[in-house]
Amino acid sequence: MTSHSVHWQPTADIEVLQKRASMMRAIRDFFAKRDVWEVETPNLSSATVTDEHLQGFSTVFVGPGAAAGRTLYLQTSPEYAMKRLLAAGSGAIYQICKAYRNEEAGRRHNPEFTMLEWYRPGFDHFALMQELDELIQSLCHTQPADRISYQQACLEHLQLDPLSSNLEELREAANKLGHGDLAANESDRDVLLQLLFCDGVEPHIGQVRPCFVYDFPASQASLAKLNPDDRRVAQRFELYFRNLELANGFHELDNAEEQLARFEQDNLKRRQQGKAEKPIDPYLLGALEAGLPPCAGVAVGLDRVFMLALNKSQIRDVLSFDIGNA
């Protein structure tokens, strides 16, 4: 192959990458002023996420004590390792790192991407929403974000109560959006809710200013606490702006037994879908048993934030090299 036949140039313009670098510096300044310190955790780990909607990458380590080969996973998020630091007494921490998800590559996705994740002991999810809002305002020059509960958003845009609707009502709503065929054979409420939310709610929120959606159904709690006043919902939020999901945050679950039960439920769903089970992280469970301080945490897709800040329509326009020419 001659050098003339390959597109070796960066995917993004050098000027864009310089602006990206200055925004990275601004993020670090933002946390330095708030006494949140930067940490680094491994990209490779012995366990991975069990969530059936996330697919990770794995590799095999062959070395001392692992001559037969030991499977390691590229992290989909630094969450588990950061919670171990919190349990060890770290206080407020943040991390800017690479995360890896074996998903589609496209306008909004690259399988390797940059994530900002931080944790605030003593904060609930509303306090963390406020801090994230301040960060997004400073980076993207946005107006203060709107806030709406998941239930309110569905009532307003789908004329549907997501917490009490039965399967038939969810299918009927999907039919109105043109997804009748897909919905007819679907018996998982959450799959239907996600379809409805994606197609019937997301295009109508966060268009002029960012929008926080909070209090997701308990069945979509992931690693969030349930709301003590309404056990039908979890203390989880997501941030949307101009048809992009930018962040996912939790008032963090700190009960090891409940967390283990959720992981096992995930693996049960994986088996039912014909997917391979994933190893549950014993280190995270050990940290939760030892005691995670009451805290809230959030993961932010920084490449998407940079897309919005720099007015770019594709993720490749803010990456030095995307998966197509990495």
Backbone bond lengths (Angstrom), bond angles and torsions (degrees), N, CA, C in turn:
res aa  C-N    CA-C-N  psi(-1)  N-CA   C-N-CA  omega(-1)  CA-C   N-CA-C  phi
1 M - - - 1.473 - - 1.529 109.40 -
2 T 1.323 117.44 128.35 1.454 119.17 176.61 1.522 109.52 -85.33
3 S 1.317 115.10 158.39 1.465 119.50 -177.82 1.529 111.33 -65.01
4 H 1.352 116.68 -21.11 1.472 119.14 -177.75 1.530 112.30 -71.88
5 S 1.332 116.79 -19.40 1.463 118.72 -172.08 1.528 113.67 -91.39
6 V 1.342 118.18 -3.49 1.463 119.28 179.97 1.523 110.30 -111.89
7 H 1.307 115.18 144.98 1.466 120.65 176.97 1.531 107.48 -89.43
8 W 1.315 115.79 88.65 1.465 120.15 -173.28 1.524 112.68 -84.90
9 Q 1.337 116.90 -13.33 1.465 119.33 -173.92 1.530 111.72 -68.06
10 P 1.338 115.72 156.67 1.477 118.87 177.24 1.527 111.77 -59.83
11 T 1.320 114.67 153.37 1.466 120.23 178.52 1.527 110.02 -71.55
12 A 1.330 116.26 -42.20 1.470 121.36 179.55 1.520 109.81 -95.28
13 D 1.343 116.23 155.65 1.467 120.76 174.65 1.527 109.66 -66.24
14 I 1.322 115.85 148.53 1.469 120.24 178.24 1.535 110.63 -58.32
15 E 1.339 116.45 -38.52 1.474 120.24 179.83 1.542 110.61 -61.25
16 V 1.337 116.72 -39.00 1.471 121.52 177.88 1.531 109.78 -65.13
17 L 1.331 116.66 -42.52 1.468 120.26 -179.58 1.524 111.23 -65.89
18 Q 1.321 116.90 -32.82 1.475 119.45 176.03 1.530 110.53 -67.83
19 K 1.341 116.28 -40.60 1.473 119.42 177.29 1.523 110.13 -65.23
20 R 1.326 116.74 -38.05 1.469 121.60 176.69 1.532 109.87 -59.48
21 A 1.326 116.01 -43.57 1.470 120.27 -179.88 1.535 111.07 -62.36
22 S 1.329 116.81 -39.24 1.467 118.39 -179.73 1.530 110.88 -70.39
23 M 1.348 117.16 -31.59 1.472 119.57 176.17 1.534 110.80 -70.47
24 M 1.321 117.74 -36.32 1.466 120.96 174.32 1.532 110.15 -58.45
25 R 1.330 115.02 -43.07 1.470 119.86 179.62 1.530 109.74 -63.95
26 A 1.334 116.34 -40.60 1.473 120.77 179.67 1.533 111.13 -63.04
27 I 1.344 116.84 -37.90 1.473 120.52 178.41 1.531 109.80 -63.94
28 R 1.330 116.38 -44.35 1.474 119.68 -179.73 1.529 110.56 -64.71
29 D 1.336 117.41 -37.41 1.478 121.16 176.61 1.527 110.53 -63.83
30 F 1.343 116.02 -41.67 1.465 122.45 -179.64 1.530 109.99 -55.13
31 F 1.339 116.04 -46.88 1.474 119.35 -178.18 1.524 112.44 -77.04
32 A 1.324 117.61 -33.18 1.469 120.17 178.07 1.530 110.05 -60.51
33 K 1.332 116.66 -41.05 1.473 120.89 179.94 1.527 111.56 -65.76
34 R 1.339 116.75 -23.58 1.470 120.49 -177.60 1.528 112.59 -102.87
35 D 1.335 116.69 10.91 1.476 121.48 179.60 1.520 113.42 57.01
36 V 1.323 115.79 37.74 1.464 121.47 170.92 1.532 105.27 -103.43
37 W 1.321 117.14 122.30 1.468 117.28 -173.03 1.524 112.71 -100.13
38 E 1.336 114.24 152.99 1.466 121.44 -174.03 1.522 110.85 -85.68
39 V 1.333 115.94 135.38 1.458 121.28 177.93 1.525 109.52 -126.31
40 E 1.332 114.55 163.53 1.466 121.32 173.05 1.518 108.19 -127.65
41 T 1.311 116.41 136.53 1.470 121.19 176.53 1.530 108.05 -129.35
42 P 1.343 118.49 165.35 1.470 119.91 -173.58 1.533 113.58 -64.98
43 N 1.328 113.80 146.30 1.469 119.75 170.46 1.524 111.02 -80.61
44 L 1.324 116.30 -26.89 1.464 121.50 179.59 1.515 109.63 -104.05
45 S 1.330 117.27 134.42 1.465 119.54 177.96 1.528 110.68 -141.97
46 S 1.324 114.45 163.18 1.469 119.81 -175.41 1.528 112.25 -81.86
47 A 1.335 117.22 -14.17 1.466 121.10 178.10 1.529 108.02 -129.57
48 T 1.327 115.05 172.49 1.467 118.18 -178.20 1.531 109.05 -147.61
49 V 1.321 116.29 -178.04 1.464 119.73 -179.35 1.525 110.31 -72.34
50 T 1.320 115.45 146.21 1.465 120.95 178.55 1.531 112.04 -95.14
51 D 1.337 117.12 -15.13 1.469 122.48 -178.30 1.532 110.76 -47.24
52 E 1.337 116.20 124.59 1.468 119.05 -175.04 1.521 113.16 -69.75
53 H 1.357 116.81 -14.16 1.469 119.86 -179.71 1.526 112.12 -88.59
54 L 1.335 117.13 -8.95 1.461 120.44 -178.78 1.523 110.55 -110.35
55 Q 1.317 115.57 132.89 1.462 120.49 175.62 1.521 108.42 -117.35
56 G 1.323 115.65 124.34 1.451 119.84 179.28 1.516 111.86 -96.83
57 F 1.327 115.20 176.57 1.463 122.29 171.58 1.520 107.82 -103.97
58 S 1.322 116.09 147.61 1.464 118.91 175.68 1.519 109.80 -129.78
59 T 1.321 115.18 158.07 1.449 121.46 176.30 1.519 107.87 -142.45
60 V 1.317 117.74 172.06 1.473 120.69 -178.19 1.517 109.30 -118.68
61 F 1.321 115.68 123.52 1.461 122.94 176.75 1.522 108.72 -92.85
62 V 1.328 116.11 127.04 1.466 120.71 175.69 1.520 106.75 -121.17
63 G 1.318 115.98 108.77 1.459 119.33 -176.76 1.506 109.76 -166.36
64 P 1.337 117.24 -163.61 1.462 120.81 -177.92 1.530 111.49 -52.32
65 G 1.325 115.71 125.28 1.461 120.15 179.73 1.515 113.94 78.12
66 A 1.341 116.43 2.06 1.468 119.07 -178.56 1.528 109.89 -141.48
67 A 1.329 114.85 41.83 1.470 119.54 -176.78 1.526 111.81 -59.97
68 A 1.344 116.12 -32.80 1.470 119.92 179.93 1.528 111.76 -80.36
69 G 1.327 115.42 -5.66 1.462 119.34 -179.54 1.518 111.59 98.28
70 R 1.313 116.11 129.46 1.466 121.64 179.68 1.518 108.05 -123.76
71 T 1.333 116.30 125.59 1.462 119.60 -178.95 1.529 110.06 -73.94
72 L 1.318 115.16 130.07 1.463 121.70 174.60 1.531 108.16 -123.90
73 Y 1.324 115.42 152.33 1.467 121.18 -176.00 1.520 110.50 -117.10
74 L 1.333 115.65 136.20 1.461 119.77 170.89 1.525 107.43 -74.18
75 Q 1.323 116.71 133.09 1.460 119.80 -172.52 1.527 112.48 -67.45
76 T 1.338 114.75 139.69 1.468 120.21 172.05 1.524 110.08 -87.33
77 S 1.331 116.23 -16.19 1.464 123.65 178.35 1.518 106.57 -170.35
78 P 1.341 118.54 149.14 1.465 120.40 179.95 1.535 113.61 -82.31
79 E 1.315 116.84 12.16 1.469 122.16 -171.09 1.527 114.02 -53.15
80 Y 1.331 117.10 -51.41 1.467 119.53 -172.77 1.530 110.94 -62.87
81 A 1.330 116.11 -44.46 1.467 119.81 -179.11 1.527 111.16 -66.94
82 M 1.324 116.57 -38.11 1.473 119.43 -179.91 1.528 110.63 -67.16
83 K 1.322 117.21 -34.32 1.468 119.57 177.53 1.535 111.01 -67.68
84 R 1.331 116.79 -30.74 1.463 119.47 175.07 1.530 110.09 -65.15
85 L 1.338 117.00 -38.60 1.472 120.24 176.79 1.527 110.58 -66.15
86 L 1.326 116.99 -41.11 1.476 120.81 178.55 1.525 110.96 -61.31
87 A 1.340 116.15 -42.57 1.470 120.53 179.67 1.527 110.83 -66.29
88 A 1.339 116.24 -25.99 1.467 120.37 179.11 1.527 112.26 -84.84
89 G 1.356 116.71 0.25 1.467 119.72 174.28 1.511 115.10 98.91
90 S 1.341 117.76 24.79 1.471 120.52 -175.57 1.525 113.93 -66.19
91 G 1.335 117.00 -29.15 1.461 119.25 -169.00 1.526 110.06 77.98
92 A 1.340 116.78 -161.38 1.467 121.43 -174.84 1.526 110.54 -68.33
93 I 1.346 116.62 128.53 1.467 121.91 -176.37 1.527 111.15 -138.60
94 Y 1.353 114.70 154.68 1.461 119.46 172.17 1.514 109.13 -138.99
95 Q 1.336 115.67 164.22 1.453 121.71 179.05 1.528 109.16 -148.17
96 I 1.335 115.50 137.41 1.471 121.65 169.71 1.519 105.23 -113.39
97 C 1.323 116.77 117.96 1.464 119.07 -172.04 1.519 110.85 -150.00
98 K 1.331 114.68 170.44 1.451 120.61 171.38 1.525 108.85 -83.32
99 A 1.313 116.75 140.61 1.465 122.44 171.85 1.522 106.69 -127.37
100 Y 1.329 115.62 157.66 1.464 120.39 -170.80 1.524 109.80 -134.51
101 R 1.313 115.87 126.49 1.470 119.97 177.49 1.523 108.42 -136.88
102 N 1.312 114.66 127.26 1.464 120.59 -174.81 1.524 109.00 -83.84
103 E 1.336 114.36 70.62 1.450 121.41 -175.98 1.520 108.64 -123.77
104 E 1.315 115.25 -171.84 1.447 119.81 178.87 1.527 110.73 -60.39
105 A 1.317 116.19 152.54 1.462 120.70 167.83 1.523 105.45 -109.18
106 G 1.306 116.99 133.05 1.460 118.69 -176.73 1.511 111.07 -169.15
107 R 1.320 115.95 -155.37 1.456 121.61 -174.74 1.532 112.19 -59.63
108 R 1.347 116.12 -34.96 1.472 119.98 -176.25 1.517 113.17 -114.07
109 H 1.342 117.73 -4.00 1.468 121.38 -172.63 1.518 111.10 -124.24
110 N 1.324 115.76 137.69 1.459 121.43 163.30 1.521 105.00 -133.97
111 P 1.345 118.81 135.35 1.475 119.01 -174.37 1.521 113.68 -61.48
112 E 1.334 116.90 -25.05 1.472 121.33 172.03 1.519 106.08 -111.80
113 F 1.325 117.44 124.22 1.458 119.09 -176.16 1.538 110.05 -143.99
114 T 1.323 115.50 169.77 1.465 120.13 -177.41 1.519 109.92 -101.36
115 M 1.321 114.84 127.47 1.461 121.07 -177.68 1.524 109.98 -118.13
116 L 1.309 114.67 138.95 1.468 121.75 168.72 1.518 106.70 -108.10
117 E 1.324 116.65 125.18 1.463 119.29 178.81 1.518 108.05 -132.60
118 W 1.345 116.41 136.06 1.467 117.56 175.47 1.515 111.95 -145.19
119 Y 1.347 113.88 158.35 1.464 122.91 -174.89 1.516 109.14 -131.66
120 R 1.337 114.48 137.73 1.456 121.88 -177.09 1.520 110.84 -126.40
121 P 1.352 118.90 97.07 1.463 119.62 172.67 1.529 110.14 -56.87
122 G 1.342 115.47 138.58 1.463 119.81 179.22 1.521 114.16 88.07
123 F 1.331 117.77 -9.35 1.466 121.08 177.92 1.530 109.27 -94.94
124 D 1.344 116.29 146.92 1.470 119.25 164.06 1.531 106.73 -99.90
125 H 1.342 116.90 -176.71 1.465 118.75 -174.69 1.530 112.45 -67.28
126 F 1.336 118.04 -27.68 1.466 119.43 179.27 1.530 111.56 -71.20
127 A 1.333 116.53 -40.12 1.476 120.05 177.48 1.526 110.14 -63.78
128 L 1.341 116.02 -37.41 1.466 119.22 -179.86 1.527 111.18 -71.86
129 M 1.326 117.11 -35.85 1.468 120.17 174.78 1.526 109.89 -56.38
130 Q 1.322 115.60 -43.12 1.465 120.65 -178.60 1.531 110.74 -61.54
131 E 1.342 115.95 -44.02 1.470 118.85 -178.82 1.529 110.92 -67.70
132 L 1.335 116.92 -41.27 1.466 120.42 177.20 1.525 110.65 -62.57
133 D 1.317 116.39 -39.98 1.466 121.00 177.94 1.529 110.12 -57.96
134 E 1.344 116.27 -44.00 1.475 120.31 -179.98 1.524 110.88 -63.52
135 L 1.334 117.12 -39.01 1.469 120.48 178.91 1.533 110.74 -65.09
136 I 1.342 116.60 -46.38 1.469 120.42 -178.49 1.533 110.76 -64.83
137 Q 1.330 116.43 -39.04 1.470 119.29 176.88 1.521 110.50 -59.46
138 S 1.343 116.21 -41.89 1.470 119.23 -176.64 1.529 111.95 -71.32
139 L 1.336 117.61 -33.30 1.471 120.53 -178.19 1.520 112.63 -83.99
140 C 1.335 116.48 -41.03 1.478 120.62 -172.08 1.522 113.11 -107.62
141 H 1.347 117.03 -0.20 1.472 121.79 -179.73 1.528 111.52 55.34
142 T 1.323 115.60 42.67 1.464 121.44 179.85 1.525 110.53 -89.60
143 Q 1.324 115.39 164.92 1.460 121.18 168.89 1.530 108.15 -76.53
144 P 1.344 118.07 162.11 1.469 119.41 176.39 1.529 111.11 -54.31
145 A 1.319 115.75 143.25 1.467 121.29 -174.00 1.521 112.50 -73.37
146 D 1.327 115.26 151.81 1.461 121.82 169.55 1.528 108.85 -80.04
147 R 1.340 116.27 161.23 1.466 121.41 174.76 1.515 108.97 -134.50
148 I 1.330 115.38 134.52 1.470 119.95 177.82 1.526 108.04 -147.83
149 S 1.323 117.28 141.66 1.464 118.29 177.51 1.529 109.12 -74.89
150 Y 1.317 115.82 156.18 1.475 121.93 177.89 1.531 109.74 -55.86
151 Q 1.333 115.73 -42.41 1.469 120.55 -179.42 1.528 110.56 -63.35
152 Q 1.337 116.37 -47.53 1.475 120.18 179.56 1.531 111.03 -60.31
153 A 1.339 116.57 -42.58 1.467 121.03 -177.64 1.527 110.81 -61.82
154 C 1.339 116.54 -41.21 1.474 120.19 -179.75 1.529 110.91 -71.53
155 L 1.324 117.08 -38.72 1.459 120.39 178.25 1.533 110.25 -62.78
156 E 1.333 114.99 -40.77 1.459 120.22 -175.78 1.531 112.48 -72.45
157 H 1.335 117.01 -42.96 1.460 120.26 -170.84 1.529 114.31 -103.38
158 L 1.343 117.15 -17.97 1.468 120.06 179.36 1.523 112.46 -117.93
159 Q 1.368 115.98 -6.63 1.478 121.26 -174.03 1.531 109.77 52.56
160 L 1.340 115.01 47.56 1.451 121.19 -172.16 1.525 108.76 -147.56
161 D 1.338 116.81 135.64 1.464 120.09 174.55 1.537 108.34 -91.97
162 P 1.347 117.84 110.44 1.465 120.33 -174.57 1.525 113.20 -69.21
163 L 1.338 116.55 -17.25 1.466 119.90 -175.46 1.529 112.15 -88.84
164 S 1.333 116.29 -21.64 1.474 117.68 -176.48 1.528 113.82 -121.97
165 S 1.339 118.13 -9.51 1.468 119.94 -177.22 1.527 111.40 -66.39
166 N 1.324 116.03 141.97 1.470 119.57 176.50 1.538 109.43 -88.71
167 L 1.316 115.28 175.12 1.472 120.86 -177.02 1.520 112.17 -57.07
168 E 1.332 115.31 -40.65 1.468 119.71 -176.96 1.525 110.71 -63.20
169 E 1.344 115.80 -42.21 1.475 119.86 179.66 1.529 111.25 -66.55
170 L 1.334 116.33 -37.02 1.468 119.89 177.93 1.529 110.44 -66.51
171 R 1.326 116.21 -41.22 1.478 119.94 178.73 1.530 110.73 -64.33
172 E 1.330 115.08 -40.14 1.472 120.72 179.11 1.534 109.92 -60.52
173 A 1.344 115.99 -43.59 1.471 120.34 179.53 1.528 110.39 -65.29
174 A 1.338 116.94 -39.40 1.469 120.97 178.55 1.526 110.14 -64.47
175 N 1.310 115.82 -37.16 1.468 121.48 178.68 1.526 110.72 -60.87
176 K 1.349 115.92 -41.89 1.472 120.57 179.70 1.530 111.39 -62.81
177 L 1.350 116.21 -28.24 1.464 120.38 179.98 1.531 111.82 -89.38
178 G 1.342 115.86 2.97 1.457 119.37 178.10 1.522 114.56 88.57
179 H 1.348 116.33 17.59 1.468 119.98 -179.49 1.527 111.59 -114.52
180 G 1.326 116.62 29.73 1.459 121.15 -176.96 1.514 113.77 -57.18
181 D 1.345 116.14 -43.13 1.474 120.79 -178.12 1.529 110.63 -62.14
182 L 1.315 114.66 -45.05 1.466 120.75 -178.38 1.525 110.41 -65.29
183 A 1.333 115.80 -42.08 1.464 121.10 -174.58 1.529 112.79 -73.71
184 A 1.321 116.38 -28.36 1.475 120.41 -173.61 1.527 112.47 -57.79
185 N 1.331 116.88 -35.59 1.471 120.79 -176.50 1.531 113.20 -102.54
186 E 1.336 116.56 7.55 1.470 119.61 -176.55 1.522 110.61 -99.09
187 S 1.330 116.18 124.33 1.474 118.94 -178.55 1.527 112.35 -113.35
188 D 1.338 117.33 4.88 1.465 121.13 177.62 1.530 108.17 -94.27
189 R 1.332 116.65 114.42 1.470 120.94 -177.32 1.530 111.79 -55.66
190 D 1.353 115.54 -40.59 1.467 118.32 -175.37 1.519 112.45 -68.32
191 V 1.319 117.13 -35.01 1.468 119.65 176.58 1.528 109.61 -62.64
192 L 1.334 115.79 -43.21 1.468 119.91 178.28 1.524 111.48 -65.63
193 L 1.340 115.99 -43.42 1.473 119.32 179.20 1.521 111.16 -61.16
194 Q 1.342 116.47 -40.95 1.463 119.04 -179.39 1.523 111.09 -66.62
195 L 1.304 116.23 -38.17 1.466 120.90 176.81 1.535 110.16 -62.07
196 L 1.333 115.62 -47.41 1.465 120.91 -179.54 1.524 111.35 -64.02
197 F 1.339 115.64 -42.14 1.467 119.79 -177.55 1.528 110.25 -66.04
198 C 1.331 114.91 -44.65 1.469 121.22 -177.25 1.527 111.16 -62.16
199 D 1.320 116.13 -42.75 1.459 120.93 -173.04 1.525 113.61 -94.70
200 G 1.352 116.08 -30.54 1.455 118.76 -173.32 1.518 115.72 -105.95
201 V 1.339 116.92 -14.52 1.470 119.76 -178.42 1.529 111.94 -115.89
202 E 1.330 116.54 -51.48 1.475 120.20 -173.94 1.532 114.17 -52.64
203 P 1.358 119.20 -41.65 1.475 118.27 -178.62 1.528 113.39 -65.75
204 H 1.345 117.22 -13.87 1.474 120.29 -175.08 1.522 113.37 -105.16
205 I 1.334 117.47 -4.26 1.469 119.16 -178.55 1.525 109.62 -116.81
206 G 1.341 115.60 156.76 1.462 120.25 173.40 1.511 114.57 61.42
207 Q 1.314 117.86 32.73 1.468 119.49 -179.28 1.532 111.70 -88.80
208 V 1.329 116.39 -41.32 1.466 120.60 -178.53 1.525 110.54 -91.04
209 R 1.319 115.70 -43.42 1.466 121.55 176.35 1.527 106.90 -134.86
210 P 1.332 117.99 159.43 1.474 119.24 179.72 1.532 110.93 -58.66
211 C 1.324 116.10 156.78 1.468 121.12 -178.74 1.523 110.58 -136.45
212 F 1.330 115.23 125.24 1.460 121.26 172.47 1.521 109.47 -88.62
213 V 1.325 116.38 131.17 1.461 122.33 170.24 1.527 105.73 -110.81
214 Y 1.348 117.07 127.12 1.466 119.79 -175.29 1.526 110.94 -130.74
215 D 1.321 114.76 168.89 1.472 122.30 -178.31 1.528 112.19 60.09
216 F 1.329 114.43 64.76 1.472 121.79 177.34 1.532 109.78 -71.63
217 P 1.340 117.74 159.44 1.469 119.51 176.61 1.535 110.94 -54.93
218 A 1.326 116.00 144.88 1.473 121.53 -177.66 1.519 111.98 -57.10
219 S 1.336 116.56 -31.22 1.470 120.10 179.81 1.527 112.21 -69.09
220 Q 1.343 116.66 -11.42 1.471 121.51 176.39 1.528 110.50 -113.25
221 A 1.331 115.93 30.15 1.468 120.76 -172.58 1.516 113.31 -71.34
222 S 1.341 117.43 -30.66 1.457 121.64 -177.32 1.535 110.07 57.58
223 L 1.342 117.97 -110.06 1.470 119.96 -178.03 1.532 110.85 -113.17
224 A 1.337 116.30 27.71 1.464 120.70 -178.81 1.533 111.19 -101.87
225 K 1.334 114.91 154.19 1.472 120.51 173.58 1.521 109.38 -70.46
226 L 1.330 115.92 151.79 1.462 119.59 170.90 1.524 108.38 -79.57
227 N 1.325 115.49 151.89 1.459 120.78 179.16 1.528 108.69 -71.00
228 P 1.346 119.07 120.08 1.469 120.04 -177.46 1.527 113.47 -62.69
229 D 1.352 116.86 -23.78 1.474 120.56 -178.91 1.527 112.43 -88.18
230 D 1.332 116.87 -18.75 1.466 120.59 179.41 1.521 107.65 -151.95
231 R 1.338 116.13 96.37 1.471 121.09 -173.89 1.529 112.68 -68.50
232 R 1.326 116.78 -3.19 1.472 119.57 176.83 1.525 111.48 -76.49
233 V 1.334 116.39 -14.59 1.467 119.25 -177.10 1.523 111.64 -127.04
234 A 1.337 114.28 154.58 1.461 122.19 179.10 1.526 109.60 -107.63
235 Q 1.335 115.32 152.32 1.465 120.89 -178.51 1.532 109.29 -83.76
236 R 1.316 113.69 69.61 1.465 122.91 -176.03 1.525 108.44 -126.80
237 F 1.326 117.45 146.18 1.463 119.77 175.81 1.526 110.63 -136.50
238 E 1.323 114.79 157.65 1.461 121.50 171.13 1.522 107.62 -131.85
239 L 1.328 115.87 152.58 1.462 121.28 178.96 1.520 109.22 -115.31
240 Y 1.333 115.80 129.23 1.462 122.40 -179.43 1.526 109.81 -121.35
241 F 1.325 115.55 142.86 1.457 119.90 172.97 1.528 108.65 -154.19
242 R 1.314 115.58 125.13 1.469 122.82 177.77 1.525 112.48 48.49
243 N 1.331 114.55 52.78 1.480 123.01 175.06 1.521 114.43 68.04
244 L 1.318 116.61 16.54 1.465 120.49 174.79 1.521 109.59 -117.68
245 E 1.318 116.48 133.31 1.463 120.35 169.88 1.516 106.53 -85.06
246 L 1.337 116.49 121.47 1.468 121.05 -173.02 1.515 113.61 -102.60
247 A 1.338 117.80 -30.09 1.462 119.01 -171.34 1.514 111.50 -153.81
248 N 1.326 114.61 154.16 1.463 122.74 178.15 1.528 106.59 -136.41
249 G 1.339 116.75 121.73 1.462 119.56 -175.14 1.512 112.56 -133.80
250 F 1.327 114.72 157.68 1.469 121.05 -177.04 1.521 111.43 -137.05
251 H 1.335 114.87 148.64 1.460 120.12 155.40 1.525 102.30 -81.93
252 E 1.328 117.08 109.65 1.460 121.49 -159.99 1.533 114.25 -68.79
253 L 1.324 114.43 135.11 1.460 120.90 174.27 1.527 108.41 -68.12
254 D 1.335 117.03 131.87 1.468 119.53 -178.42 1.528 112.49 -121.58
255 N 1.335 116.68 14.16 1.460 121.29 -178.33 1.533 109.35 -103.09
256 A 1.338 116.17 112.98 1.471 121.10 -174.65 1.530 111.76 -62.05
257 E 1.330 116.90 -41.38 1.471 120.09 -178.01 1.524 111.22 -63.74
258 E 1.327 115.38 -44.90 1.467 118.79 -179.65 1.532 110.53 -66.45
259 Q 1.344 115.77 -38.01 1.464 118.99 179.22 1.527 111.16 -64.22
260 L 1.338 116.74 -43.01 1.462 121.06 177.88 1.535 110.33 -60.52
261 A 1.335 116.47 -42.83 1.473 120.46 -179.98 1.529 110.36 -61.67
262 R 1.336 117.28 -38.84 1.472 120.16 178.81 1.531 110.91 -67.34
263 F 1.345 116.56 -42.01 1.466 119.60 178.27 1.532 110.50 -61.35
264 E 1.339 115.66 -42.49 1.474 119.44 179.90 1.528 111.15 -65.21
265 Q 1.320 116.08 -36.49 1.472 121.22 176.33 1.530 110.19 -63.63
266 D 1.337 116.43 -41.10 1.474 120.62 176.17 1.523 110.71 -58.29
267 N 1.338 116.16 -46.82 1.462 119.83 -178.21 1.527 111.88 -66.47
268 L 1.329 116.06 -32.59 1.469 119.84 174.81 1.531 109.75 -62.26
269 K 1.344 116.04 -45.20 1.470 120.13 177.77 1.525 110.81 -61.70
270 R 1.334 115.84 -38.41 1.470 119.78 178.41 1.528 110.38 -60.66
271 R 1.340 115.74 -46.04 1.475 119.74 179.66 1.527 110.35 -60.09
272 Q 1.341 115.45 -44.02 1.463 120.17 -178.24 1.525 111.65 -63.27
273 Q 1.327 116.49 -28.53 1.468 120.62 -179.33 1.531 111.92 -93.14
274 G 1.338 116.13 4.85 1.461 119.45 179.80 1.511 113.99 74.99
275 K 1.349 116.57 18.64 1.464 120.82 178.56 1.530 109.54 -97.29
276 A 1.316 116.05 157.21 1.468 120.48 178.82 1.529 109.71 -70.75
277 E 1.335 116.15 140.12 1.464 120.03 173.26 1.522 109.10 -67.68
278 K 1.332 115.91 155.79 1.463 120.78 179.13 1.526 109.76 -114.98
279 P 1.355 117.17 144.86 1.463 119.26 179.26 1.525 111.33 -66.14
280 I 1.334 115.88 134.19 1.467 122.10 179.44 1.533 108.35 -82.53
281 D 1.320 116.45 137.54 1.467 121.43 -173.97 1.536 111.37 -76.33
282 P 1.343 118.60 107.16 1.466 120.08 -178.75 1.526 112.27 -70.43
283 Y 1.352 116.32 -26.16 1.467 119.64 -179.39 1.531 110.64 -68.25
284 L 1.334 116.42 -41.02 1.467 119.32 177.74 1.525 110.12 -62.65
285 L 1.335 116.54 -46.42 1.466 119.65 -179.56 1.528 110.77 -61.70
286 G 1.336 116.92 -38.56 1.466 120.78 176.78 1.521 111.91 -62.28
287 A 1.340 115.74 -40.43 1.471 120.15 178.87 1.526 110.73 -65.99
288 L 1.349 116.84 -40.97 1.463 119.94 178.98 1.531 110.66 -65.48
289 E 1.330 116.89 -38.18 1.469 120.51 177.34 1.519 111.08 -63.75
290 A 1.331 115.92 -39.62 1.473 120.14 -179.78 1.524 110.64 -68.76
291 G 1.332 115.87 -28.91 1.470 119.18 176.02 1.514 113.28 123.77
292 L 1.334 115.73 105.70 1.460 121.32 172.93 1.527 107.36 -89.56
293 P 1.344 117.83 129.51 1.472 117.14 178.14 1.526 110.28 -63.85
294 P 1.331 118.80 148.16 1.473 120.03 175.74 1.530 108.53 -55.06
295 C 1.315 116.88 124.49 1.466 118.75 -175.17 1.519 110.70 -158.61
296 A 1.323 114.52 167.23 1.459 121.61 171.67 1.519 107.69 -123.69
297 G 1.349 115.40 148.39 1.460 120.12 -179.94 1.513 110.57 -140.45
298 V 1.345 115.11 157.42 1.465 119.09 -179.25 1.524 109.84 -147.04
299 A 1.337 115.62 145.01 1.464 122.67 174.05 1.522 108.17 -113.94
300 V 1.318 116.01 130.82 1.466 122.20 -176.24 1.528 109.21 -121.25
301 G 1.319 117.18 130.00 1.465 121.11 175.18 1.523 109.21 -80.09
302 L 1.334 116.61 99.03 1.470 119.76 -171.77 1.525 112.92 -66.96
303 D 1.333 117.82 -35.51 1.473 118.63 -179.58 1.530 110.32 -59.00
304 R 1.336 116.01 -38.59 1.471 119.63 179.10 1.529 111.26 -68.47
305 V 1.332 116.22 -38.31 1.471 119.55 176.19 1.530 109.51 -61.10
306 F 1.345 116.16 -42.59 1.461 119.61 179.95 1.532 110.95 -66.46
307 M 1.336 117.54 -35.64 1.472 120.65 175.23 1.530 110.10 -55.75
308 L 1.338 115.75 -46.27 1.464 120.32 -177.81 1.525 110.97 -69.70
309 A 1.336 115.79 -43.93 1.465 119.87 -177.59 1.531 111.47 -63.46
310 L 1.340 116.13 -34.89 1.465 120.67 -175.52 1.530 112.63 -102.40
311 N 1.356 114.70 7.05 1.470 120.68 176.09 1.530 112.31 58.23
312 K 1.328 115.69 48.21 1.466 121.36 177.97 1.524 108.97 -110.05
313 S 1.337 116.25 144.93 1.467 119.24 -174.38 1.527 112.93 -95.10
314 Q 1.339 117.38 -13.98 1.465 119.73 -179.20 1.521 110.70 -128.59
315 I 1.314 115.91 146.24 1.463 120.46 -177.68 1.532 110.49 -63.33
316 R 1.331 117.29 -32.70 1.472 120.44 -179.12 1.521 111.62 -61.75
317 D 1.355 116.62 -23.90 1.464 120.75 -178.07 1.526 113.10 -72.76
318 V 1.357 117.08 -9.06 1.476 119.45 178.52 1.533 111.34 -120.70
319 L 1.340 117.25 8.34 1.466 121.68 179.34 1.524 109.96 -107.54
320 S 1.334 116.60 142.29 1.470 118.13 176.61 1.525 110.21 -60.61
321 F 1.342 116.18 -47.37 1.465 121.47 176.28 1.513 108.21 -143.89
322 D 1.325 117.55 121.52 1.463 118.81 177.81 1.531 109.64 -85.92
323 I 1.327 117.01 -179.27 1.460 120.46 -174.39 1.530 112.05 -61.49
324 G 1.340 115.87 -23.91 1.469 120.23 -179.80 1.512 113.68 -69.52
325 N 1.341 117.57 -26.22 1.475 118.30 177.31 1.526 112.00 -135.79
326 A 1.331 114.87 31.61 1.476 119.07 178.10 1.526 109.83 -79.00
